[in-house]
């Protein structure tokens, strides 16, 4: 079974659902952002400036307003100045997958220039995820 160390809960609002019954992808992006903020908060590494550079999103099933969703998140890759996060959005009642996503984020400095991930960040991610992430060659 896939392990996701951080999870947030969201309630689907009427505005989150399109006329076809599928959750609006823009709303899912907000759910992902909430989960990502929770993950970074758990790391307790202080202020981090992140730029989202890629998003892959797949909506898998319909939802209805009032549905409770669990948004799970984990880091799956650490590079020198960027990292990738996987997300799984499930219906809390049925546990059925609603959406899957992957984002790639880049750490930037105050001038918005890519910056290396600090060792403290890397170490806390490895502790939270329970595994090591070798540096790319």
VEXSE-586965 format. One record per atom (N, C-alpha, C, O): z, y, x; residue in one letter. Coordinates in nm, 4 decimals. Atoms other than C-alpha are relative to their C-alpha. Example, Ala and Ser with C-alpha at 12.3 -4.5 7.8 and 13.67 -1.06 7.14 Angstrom:
R        pz        py        px  code
R    0.0000   -0.1190    0.0890     A
R    0.7800   -0.4500    1.2300     A
R    0.0000    0.1200    0.0900     A
R    0.0665    0.1181    0.1936     A
R   -0.0060   -0.1190   -0.0820     S
R    0.7140   -0.1060    1.3670     S
R    0.0730    0.1090   -0.0770     S
R    0.0899    0.2198   -0.0261     S
END
This chain:
R        pz        py        px  code
R    0.0000   -0.1185    0.0839     X
R    0.0000    0.0000    0.0000     X
R    0.0000    0.1250    0.0885     X
R    0.0669    0.1295    0.1917     X
R    0.0083   -0.1253   -0.0742     X
R   -0.0828    0.3492    0.1212     X
R    0.1314    0.0765   -0.0118     X
R    0.1914    0.0828   -0.1191     X
R   -0.1243   -0.0752   -0.0020     X
R    0.2168    0.5586    0.2224     X
R   -0.0298    0.1488    0.0070     X
R   -0.1058    0.1943    0.0925     X
R    0.0099   -0.1456    0.0028     X
R    0.2371    0.9274    0.1369     X
R    0.1422    0.0533    0.0042     X
R    0.2179    0.0301   -0.0900     X
R   -0.1396   -0.0392   -0.0139     X
R    0.5581    1.0901    0.2598     X
R    0.0447    0.1164   -0.0879     X
R    0.1647    0.1389   -0.1039     X
R   -0.0373   -0.1161    0.0818     X
R    0.5455    1.3967    0.0332     X
R   -0.0735   -0.0088   -0.1332     X
R   -0.1905   -0.0464   -0.1397     X
R    0.0555    0.0050    0.1347     X
R    0.4887    1.4188   -0.3407     X
R    0.0523    0.1184   -0.0793     X
R    0.1697    0.1540   -0.0687     X
R   -0.0413   -0.1045    0.0936     X
R    0.4951    1.7029   -0.5934     X
R   -0.0472   -0.0407   -0.1390     X
R   -0.1408   -0.1193   -0.1537     X
R    0.0372    0.0289    0.1381     X
R    0.4762    1.6876   -0.9713     X
R   -0.0553    0.1261   -0.0650     X
R   -0.0025    0.2357   -0.0462     X
R    0.0593   -0.1115    0.0738     X
R    0.2549    1.9079   -1.1864     X
R   -0.0259   -0.0442   -0.1430     X
R   -0.0501   -0.1617   -0.1705     X
R    0.0336    0.0248    0.1408     X
R    0.2010    1.9351   -1.5595     X
R   -0.1362    0.0630   -0.0262     X
R   -0.1591    0.1794    0.0069     X
R    0.1342   -0.0485    0.0299     X
R   -0.1591    1.9695   -1.6750     X
R    0.0080    0.1038   -0.1118     X
R    0.0676    0.0802   -0.2169     X
R    0.0062   -0.1065    0.1009     X
R   -0.2187    2.2950   -1.8623     X
R   -0.1343   -0.0078   -0.0732     X
R   -0.2287   -0.0692   -0.0233     X
R    0.1260   -0.0016    0.0751     X
R   -0.4875    2.3497   -2.1266     X
R   -0.1132    0.0561    0.0841     X
R   -0.2254    0.0057    0.0794     X
R    0.1028   -0.0639   -0.0826     X
R   -0.6745    2.5741   -1.8828     X
R   -0.0471   -0.0898    0.1138     X
R   -0.1503   -0.0618    0.1748     X
R    0.0357    0.0905   -0.1095     X
R   -0.6841    2.2866   -1.6295     X
R   -0.1056   -0.1030   -0.0396     X
R   -0.1611   -0.1712    0.0466     X
R    0.0868    0.1064    0.0498     X
R   -0.9044    2.0657   -1.8485     X
R   -0.1297    0.0600   -0.0532     X
R   -0.1283    0.1557   -0.1306     X
R    0.1302   -0.0447    0.0480     X
R   -1.2763    2.1124   -1.9068     X
R   -0.0317   -0.0589   -0.1355     X
R    0.0422   -0.1437   -0.1854     X
R    0.0372    0.0498    0.1327     X
R   -1.4554    2.0483   -2.2358     X
R   -0.0305   -0.1496   -0.0020     X
R   -0.0262   -0.2123   -0.1079     X
R    0.0296    0.1433   -0.0070     X
R   -1.5461    1.6982   -2.1148     X
R    0.1251   -0.0856    0.0175     X
R    0.1159   -0.2082    0.0241     X
R   -0.1249    0.0735   -0.0165     X
R   -1.1780    1.6036   -2.0734     X
R    0.0393   -0.0221    0.1441     X
R    0.1496   -0.0691    0.1721     X
R   -0.0313    0.0160   -0.1425     X
R   -1.1962    1.5987   -1.6952     X
R    0.0783    0.1208    0.0486     X
R    0.0556    0.2336    0.0049     X
R   -0.0751   -0.1099   -0.0584     X
R   -0.9508    1.8035   -1.4974     X
R   -0.0977    0.0852    0.0807     X
R   -0.1809    0.0331    0.1550     X
R    0.0876   -0.0930   -0.0707     X
R   -1.1248    2.1127   -1.3616     X
R    0.0268   -0.0107    0.1495     X
R    0.1421   -0.0019    0.1917     X
R   -0.0217    0.0121   -0.1446     X
R   -1.1799    2.0713   -0.9864     X
R    0.0742    0.1189    0.0603     X
R    0.1484    0.1022    0.1571     X
R   -0.0728   -0.1165   -0.0525     X
R   -1.0515    2.4257   -0.9289     X
R    0.1500   -0.0163   -0.0211     X
R    0.2296    0.0261    0.0627     X
R   -0.1423    0.0246    0.0246     X
R   -0.7210    2.3240   -1.0851     X
R    0.0540   -0.1043    0.0967     X
R    0.1663   -0.0919    0.1457     X
R   -0.0435    0.1019   -0.0956     X
R   -0.7034    2.0149   -0.8653     X
R    0.0236    0.0634    0.1365     X
R    0.1179    0.0262    0.2064     X
R   -0.0197   -0.0681   -0.1283     X
R   -0.7445    2.2415   -0.5616     X
R    0.1342    0.0721    0.0038     X
R    0.1990    0.0765    0.1084     X
R   -0.1321   -0.0642    0.0068     X
R   -0.4361    2.4341   -0.6769     X
R    0.1094   -0.1055    0.0148     X
R    0.2085   -0.0817    0.0838     X
R   -0.0978    0.1081   -0.0143     X
R   -0.2450    2.1051   -0.7110     X
R    0.0109   -0.0420    0.1470     X
R    0.1207   -0.0639    0.1983     X
R    0.0001    0.0389   -0.1416     X
R   -0.3489    2.0133   -0.3560     X
R    0.0730    0.1034    0.0839     X
R    0.1483    0.0691    0.1751     X
R   -0.0667   -0.1068   -0.0749     X
R   -0.2319    2.3497   -0.2285     X
R    0.1518   -0.0090   -0.0165     X
R    0.2260    0.0111    0.0796     X
R   -0.1442    0.0149    0.0230     X
R    0.1098    2.2959   -0.3888     X
R    0.0557   -0.1156    0.0836     X
R    0.1625   -0.1034    0.1436     X
R   -0.0454    0.1151   -0.0788     X
R    0.1389    1.9540   -0.2227     X
R   -0.0002    0.0330    0.1490     X
R    0.0927   -0.0032    0.2212     X
R    0.0088   -0.0376   -0.1419     X
R    0.0266    2.0926    0.1134     X
R    0.1151    0.0919    0.0387     X
R    0.1756    0.0742    0.1445     X
R   -0.1129   -0.0902   -0.0283     X
R    0.2853    2.3719    0.0963     X
R    0.1311   -0.0775    0.0059     X
R    0.2162   -0.0493    0.0903     X
R   -0.1217    0.0819   -0.0028     X
R    0.5546    2.1158    0.0164     X
R    0.0068   -0.0797    0.1300     X
R    0.1134   -0.0893    0.1908     X
R    0.0041    0.0779   -0.1243     X
R    0.4462    1.9018    0.3134     X
R    0.0380    0.0885    0.1180     X
R    0.1234    0.0511    0.1983     X
R   -0.0293   -0.0916   -0.1108     X
R    0.4513    2.1983    0.5535     X
R    0.1463    0.0431   -0.0066     X
R    0.2109    0.0589    0.0970     X
R   -0.1410   -0.0358    0.0156     X
R    0.7913    2.2964    0.4103     X
R    0.0934   -0.1079    0.0512     X
R    0.1956   -0.0776    0.1126     X
R   -0.0813    0.1116   -0.0486     X
R    0.9318    1.9508    0.4853     X
R    0.0018   -0.0022    0.1525     X
R    0.1030   -0.0375    0.2130     X
R    0.0057   -0.0017   -0.1466     X
R    0.8167    1.9879    0.8465     X
R    0.0948    0.1030    0.0597     X
R    0.1434    0.0858    0.1715     X
R   -0.0928   -0.1043   -0.0448     X
R    1.0309    2.3027    0.8764     X
R   -0.0370    0.0517    0.1395     X
R    0.0455    0.0540    0.2309     X
R    0.0480   -0.0496   -0.1291     X
R    0.8194    2.4454    1.1583     X
R   -0.0219    0.1508   -0.0003     X
R   -0.0860    0.2044    0.0901     X
R    0.0169   -0.1448    0.0056     X
R    0.8331    2.8091    1.0520     X
R   -0.1360    0.0371   -0.0567     X
R   -0.2055   -0.0449   -0.1167     X
R    0.1256   -0.0506    0.0550     X
R    0.5360    3.0222    0.9611     X
R   -0.1191   -0.0666    0.0679     X
R   -0.1252   -0.0763    0.1905     X
R    0.1240    0.0559   -0.0526     X
R    0.1999    2.8549    1.0012     X
R   -0.1161    0.0657   -0.0723     X
R   -0.1171    0.0748   -0.1951     X
R    0.1214   -0.0580    0.0580     X
R   -0.1338    3.0235    0.9466     X
R   -0.1068   -0.1084    0.0016     X
R   -0.1526   -0.1521    0.1072     X
R    0.0978    0.1074    0.0113     X
R   -0.3763    2.7660    0.8183     X
R   -0.1246    0.0501   -0.0714     X
R   -0.1169    0.1276   -0.1667     X
R    0.1272   -0.0292    0.0656     X
R   -0.7415    2.7998    0.7287     X
R   -0.0582   -0.1332   -0.0451     X
R   -0.0744   -0.2260    0.0342     X
R    0.0627    0.1205    0.0532     X
R   -0.8930    2.5390    0.5026     X
R   -0.1482    0.0058    0.0366     X
R   -0.2189    0.0982   -0.0036     X
R    0.1386   -0.0035   -0.0464     X
R   -1.2265    2.4500    0.6616     X
R   -0.0889   -0.1035   -0.0688     X
R   -0.2114   -0.0963   -0.0591     X
R    0.0794    0.1002    0.0718     X
R   -1.3340    2.1505    0.4521     X
R    0.0846   -0.0614   -0.1105     X
R    0.2042   -0.0854   -0.0939     X
R   -0.0645    0.0678    0.1122     X
R   -1.2501    1.9964    0.1158     X
R   -0.0975   -0.1025   -0.0569     X
R   -0.2113   -0.0692   -0.0902     X
R    0.0743    0.1044    0.0701     X
R   -1.3775    1.6665   -0.0221     X
R    0.0870   -0.0432   -0.1172     X
R    0.2016   -0.0840   -0.0986     X
R   -0.0774    0.0269    0.1206     X
R   -1.2679    1.6055   -0.3805     X
R   -0.0791   -0.0905   -0.0927     X
R   -0.1981   -0.0699   -0.1164     X
R    0.0599    0.0903    0.0972     X
R   -1.3379    1.3238   -0.6222     X
R    0.0936   -0.0091   -0.1206     X
R    0.2069   -0.0559   -0.1089     X
R   -0.0761    0.0119    0.1242     X
R   -1.2166    1.3480   -0.9830     X
R   -0.0357   -0.1351   -0.0608     X
R   -0.1532   -0.1662   -0.0800     X
R    0.0216    0.1396    0.0385     X
R   -1.1713    0.9927   -1.1126     X
R    0.0150   -0.0290   -0.1487     X
R   -0.0474   -0.1217   -0.2004     X
R   -0.0193    0.0304    0.1416     X
R   -1.0547    1.0118   -1.4721     X
R    0.0447    0.1232   -0.0763     X
R    0.0858    0.2236   -0.0181     X
R   -0.0373   -0.1101    0.0879     X
R   -0.9818    1.2349   -1.7679     X
R    0.1514    0.0156   -0.0068     X
R    0.2267   -0.0795    0.0145     X
R   -0.1409   -0.0295    0.0262     X
R   -0.6472    1.4020   -1.8310     X
R    0.0063    0.0876   -0.1241     X
R   -0.0951    0.1403   -0.1700     X
R   -0.0197   -0.0851    0.1165     X
R   -0.5014    1.5893   -2.1247     X
R    0.1086    0.1010    0.0294     X
R    0.1978    0.0753    0.1103     X
R   -0.1087   -0.0970   -0.0171     X
R   -0.2913    1.9033   -2.1441     X
R    0.1341   -0.0661   -0.0307     X
R    0.1483   -0.1395   -0.1284     X
R   -0.1326    0.0587    0.0146     X
R    0.0722    1.8061   -2.1046     X
R    0.0215   -0.1226    0.0865     X
R    0.1357   -0.1620    0.1106     X
R   -0.0157    0.1154   -0.0895     X
R    0.0008    1.5066   -1.8812     X
R    0.0770    0.0416    0.1248     X
R    0.0605    0.1525    0.1756     X
R   -0.0751   -0.0222   -0.1244     X
R    0.2362    1.4807   -1.5843     X
R   -0.0718   -0.0738    0.1120     X
R   -0.1025   -0.1925    0.1006     X
R    0.0686    0.0589   -0.1139     X
R    0.0699    1.4200   -1.2503     X
R    0.0895    0.0007    0.1225     X
R    0.1712    0.0911    0.1402     X
R   -0.0659    0.0053   -0.1308     X
R    0.2096    1.3149   -0.9131     X
R   -0.1085    0.0221    0.1044     X
R   -0.2082   -0.0500    0.1085     X
R    0.0956   -0.0313   -0.1059     X
R    0.0262    1.4688   -0.6188     X
R    0.0638   -0.0411    0.1315     X
R    0.1620    0.0187    0.1756     X
R   -0.0547    0.0549   -0.1246     X
R    0.0884    1.2706   -0.3007     X
R   -0.0873    0.0459    0.1159     X
R   -0.2088    0.0599    0.1016     X
R    0.0738   -0.0540   -0.1143     X
R   -0.0093    1.3939    0.0455     X
R    0.0509   -0.0607    0.1302     X
R    0.1690   -0.0918    0.1449     X
R   -0.0341    0.0489   -0.1334     X
R   -0.0169    1.2688    0.4026     X
R   -0.1012    0.0565    0.0995     X
R   -0.2133    0.0920    0.0629     X
R    0.0922   -0.0371   -0.1068     X
R   -0.1692    1.3700    0.7337     X
R   -0.0573   -0.1284    0.0575     X
R    0.0157   -0.2226    0.0883     X
R    0.0669    0.1205   -0.0492     X
R   -0.4259    1.1190    0.8545     X
R   -0.0645    0.0202    0.1366     X
R   -0.1039   -0.0768    0.2015     X
R    0.0605   -0.0269   -0.1305     X
R   -0.5618    1.2908    1.1656     X
R    0.0541    0.1311    0.0550     X
R    0.0612    0.2313   -0.0162     X
R   -0.0420   -0.1207   -0.0721     X
R   -0.4280    1.5410    1.4189     X
R   -0.0948    0.0196    0.1171     X
R   -0.1091   -0.0688    0.2016     X
R    0.0849   -0.0344   -0.1140     X
R   -0.6718    1.7099    1.6549     X
R    0.0723    0.1073    0.0812     X
R    0.1932    0.1245    0.0660     X
R   -0.0649   -0.1029   -0.0835     X
R   -0.6048    1.9906    1.9033     X
R    0.0434    0.1223   -0.0801     X
R    0.1541    0.1726   -0.0608     X
R   -0.0350   -0.1189    0.0784     X
R   -0.6123    2.2803    1.6550     X
R   -0.0181   -0.0223   -0.1495     X
R   -0.0030    0.0711   -0.2283     X
R    0.0209    0.0279    0.1421     X
R   -0.6832    2.1084    1.3240     X
R    0.0612   -0.1348   -0.0369     X
R    0.0977   -0.2149    0.0492     X
R   -0.0489    0.1279    0.0502     X
R   -0.5634    1.8237    1.1073     X
R   -0.0607   -0.0263   -0.1360     X
R   -0.1047    0.0659   -0.2047     X
R    0.0538    0.0415    0.1291     X
R   -0.6800    1.6288    0.8036     X
R    0.1115   -0.0579   -0.0849     X
R    0.1976   -0.1313   -0.0364     X
R   -0.0988    0.0491    0.0960     X
R   -0.4734    1.5567    0.4946     X
R   -0.0717   -0.0770   -0.1101     X
R   -0.1765   -0.0344   -0.1586     X
R    0.0476    0.0762    0.1150     X
R   -0.5360    1.2906    0.2308     X
R    0.0944    0.0241   -0.1163     X
R    0.2152    0.0394   -0.0983     X
R   -0.0761   -0.0229    0.1226     X
R   -0.4227    1.3407   -0.1274     X
R   -0.0375   -0.1070   -0.1012     X
R   -0.1528   -0.1493   -0.1093     X
R    0.0225    0.0892    0.1122     X
R   -0.3847    1.1021   -0.4170     X
R    0.0728    0.0600   -0.1197     X
R    0.1940    0.0811   -0.1162     X
R   -0.0569   -0.0559    0.1225     X
R   -0.3307    1.2451   -0.7648     X
R    0.0025   -0.1122   -0.1026     X
R   -0.1011   -0.1701   -0.1355     X
R   -0.0169    0.1086    0.0974     X
R   -0.1917    0.9942   -1.0151     X
R    0.0642    0.0527   -0.1279     X
R    0.1408    0.1491   -0.1263     X
R   -0.0700   -0.0239    0.1252     X
R   -0.0906    1.0056   -1.3775     X
R    0.1393   -0.0606    0.0157     X
R    0.1517   -0.1780    0.0508     X
R   -0.1362    0.0506   -0.0221     X
R    0.2893    0.9725   -1.3651     X
R    0.0373   -0.1103   -0.0981     X
R    0.1189   -0.1965   -0.0651     X
R   -0.0341    0.1006    0.1002     X
R    0.3036    0.7623   -1.6821     X
R   -0.0737   -0.1316    0.0264     X
R   -0.0118   -0.2379    0.0315     X
R    0.0801    0.1216   -0.0164     X
R    0.0186    0.5167   -1.6228     X
R   -0.0170   -0.0414    0.1461     X
R   -0.0546   -0.1551    0.1747     X
R    0.0177    0.0184   -0.1443     X
R    0.0113    0.5480   -1.2411     X
R   -0.1465   -0.0163    0.0397     X
R   -0.1764   -0.0522    0.1536     X
R    0.1432    0.0084   -0.0290     X
R   -0.3692    0.5494   -1.2654     X
R   -0.0431    0.1188    0.0851     X
R    0.0049    0.2302    0.0640     X
R    0.0498   -0.1117   -0.0805     X
R   -0.5519    0.7580   -1.0037     X
R   -0.0835    0.0956   -0.0851     X
R   -0.1692    0.0533   -0.1627     X
R    0.0727   -0.1056    0.0699     X
R   -0.6817    1.0866   -1.1428     X
R   -0.0998    0.0665    0.0946     X
R   -0.2103    0.1023    0.0540     X
R    0.0874   -0.0634   -0.0990     X
R   -0.8292    1.2327   -0.8225     X
R    0.0428   -0.0428    0.1395     X
R    0.1575   -0.0809    0.1629     X
R   -0.0245    0.0215   -0.1428     X
R   -0.8571    1.1759   -0.4486     X
R   -0.0632    0.1170    0.0732     X
R   -0.1635    0.1732    0.0292     X
R    0.0560   -0.1114   -0.0767     X
R   -0.9160    1.4397   -0.1864     X
R    0.0373   -0.0129    0.1464     X
R    0.1310   -0.0835    0.1836     X
R   -0.0322   -0.0165   -0.1417     X
R   -0.9228    1.5137    0.1829     X
R   -0.0326    0.1444    0.0359     X
R   -0.1382    0.1970    0.0007     X
R    0.0245   -0.1350   -0.0500     X
R   -0.8866    1.8555    0.3395     X
R    0.0135   -0.0002    0.1513     X
R    0.0898   -0.0779    0.2087     X
R   -0.0164   -0.0237   -0.1425     X
R   -0.9317    1.9670    0.6959     X
R    0.0483    0.1432    0.0144     X
R   -0.0114    0.2367   -0.0391     X
R   -0.0610   -0.1310   -0.0188     X
R   -0.7131    2.2563    0.8027     X
R    0.0057    0.0328    0.1477     X
R    0.0231   -0.0548    0.2324     X
R   -0.0031   -0.0465   -0.1382     X
R   -0.7193    2.4631    1.1176     X
R    0.1126    0.1009    0.0145     X
R    0.1288    0.1903   -0.0685     X
R   -0.1033   -0.0975   -0.0326     X
R   -0.4265    2.6462    1.2705     X
R   -0.0677    0.1192    0.0663     X
R   -0.1484    0.1025    0.1578     X
R    0.0566   -0.1216   -0.0585     X
R   -0.5177    3.0077    1.3488     X
R    0.1131    0.0931    0.0409     X
R    0.2223    0.0893   -0.0158     X
R   -0.0996   -0.0973   -0.0445     X
R   -0.3331    3.2821    1.5340     X
R   -0.0106    0.1272   -0.0840     X
R   -0.0863    0.1319   -0.1809     X
R   -0.0024   -0.1238    0.0783     X
R   -0.2650    3.6363    1.4092     X
R   -0.1358    0.0691   -0.0050     X
R   -0.1600    0.1503   -0.0943     X
R    0.1358   -0.0554    0.0014     X
R   -0.6254    3.7303    1.4966     X
R   -0.0987   -0.0923   -0.0717     X
R   -0.2194   -0.0684   -0.0710     X
R    0.0782    0.1007    0.0731     X
R   -0.7496    3.4328    1.2907     X
R   -0.0942   -0.0792    0.0902     X
R   -0.2016   -0.1226    0.0483     X
R    0.0725    0.0801   -0.0987     X
R   -0.8741    3.2562    1.6022     X
R    0.0671   -0.1374    0.0063     X
R    0.1900   -0.1450    0.0048     X
R   -0.0630    0.1325   -0.0089     X
R   -0.8220    2.8767    1.6243     X
R    0.1024   -0.0067    0.1130     X
R    0.0792    0.0416    0.2238     X
R   -0.1100    0.0117   -0.0962     X
R   -0.4961    2.7971    1.8019     X
R    0.0417   -0.1463    0.0085     X
R    0.0295   -0.2193   -0.0898     X
R   -0.0441    0.1396   -0.0119     X
R   -0.3615    2.4672    1.9381     X
R    0.1228   -0.0274   -0.0872     X
R    0.2090    0.0586   -0.1052     X
R   -0.1178    0.0407    0.0769     X
R   -0.1156    2.2782    1.7212     X
R    0.1190   -0.0088    0.0952     X
R    0.1098   -0.0751    0.1985     X
R   -0.1178    0.0075   -0.0876     X
R    0.2328    2.3275    1.8713     X
R    0.0537   -0.1430    0.0085     X
R    0.0394   -0.2217   -0.0850     X
R   -0.0587    0.1333   -0.0175     X
R    0.4063    2.0195    2.0099     X
R    0.1064   -0.0281   -0.1059     X
R    0.1199   -0.1417   -0.1515     X
R   -0.1019    0.0197    0.1039     X
R    0.6908    2.0751    1.7603     X
R   -0.0652   -0.0439   -0.1309     X
R   -0.0140   -0.1326   -0.1991     X
R    0.0734    0.0370    0.1213     X
R    0.4412    2.0550    1.4734     X
R   -0.0462   -0.1449    0.0108     X
R   -0.0227   -0.2255   -0.0792     X
R    0.0515    0.1353   -0.0229     X
R    0.2783    1.7431    1.6170     X
R    0.1136   -0.1033   -0.0054     X
R    0.0992   -0.2086   -0.0676     X
R   -0.1135    0.0923   -0.0018     X
R    0.6174    1.5780    1.6785     X
R    0.0597   -0.0226   -0.1374     X
R    0.0945   -0.1353   -0.1724     X
R   -0.0586    0.0153    0.1340     X
R    0.7478    1.6461    1.3290     X
R   -0.0936   -0.0741   -0.0943     X
R   -0.0484   -0.1514   -0.1787     X
R    0.0958    0.0766    0.0800     X
R    0.4282    1.5185    1.1686     X
R    0.0122   -0.1482    0.0338     X
R    0.0174   -0.2319   -0.0563     X
R   -0.0092    0.1404   -0.0409     X
R    0.4542    1.1968    1.3712     X
R    0.1294   -0.0635   -0.0505     X
R    0.1298   -0.1797   -0.0912     X
R   -0.1268    0.0531    0.0514     X
R    0.8197    1.1555    1.2718     X
R   -0.0081   -0.0221   -0.1508     X
R    0.0363   -0.1255   -0.2007     X
R    0.0102    0.0111    0.1454     X
R    0.7455    1.2179    0.9033     X
R   -0.0944   -0.1133   -0.0401     X
R   -0.0665   -0.1878   -0.1340     X
R    0.0994    0.1026    0.0329     X
R    0.4410    0.9897    0.9013     X
R    0.0382   -0.1379    0.0544     X
R   -0.0163   -0.2393    0.0108     X
R   -0.0433    0.1273   -0.0556     X
R    0.6168    0.7209    1.1071     X
R   -0.1023   -0.0660    0.0901     X
R   -0.1060   -0.1885    0.1018     X
R    0.0996    0.0538   -0.0922     X
R    0.3317    0.6823    1.3531     X
R   -0.0445    0.1085    0.0969     X
R   -0.0191    0.2270    0.0751     X
R    0.0488   -0.0965   -0.0985     X
R    0.1724    0.8460    1.6545     X
R   -0.1465    0.0323   -0.0274     X
R   -0.2211   -0.0479   -0.0837     X
R    0.1382   -0.0461    0.0106     X
R   -0.1497    1.0427    1.6577     X
R   -0.0462    0.0364    0.1405     X
R   -0.0080    0.1417    0.1915     X
R    0.0447   -0.0331   -0.1354     X
R   -0.3214    1.0287    1.9973     X
R   -0.0889    0.1239   -0.0012     X
R   -0.1638    0.1477   -0.0960     X
R    0.0869   -0.1166   -0.0139     X
R   -0.4874    1.3475    2.1171     X
R   -0.1437   -0.0459    0.0209     X
R   -0.1681   -0.1432    0.0923     X
R    0.1397    0.0373   -0.0233     X
R   -0.8661    1.3339    2.0994     X
R   -0.0395    0.0272    0.1449     X
R    0.0153    0.1164    0.2097     X
R    0.0461   -0.0152   -0.1394     X
R   -1.0464    1.2992    2.4328     X
R   -0.0749    0.1302    0.0198     X
R   -0.1204    0.1591    0.1305     X
END
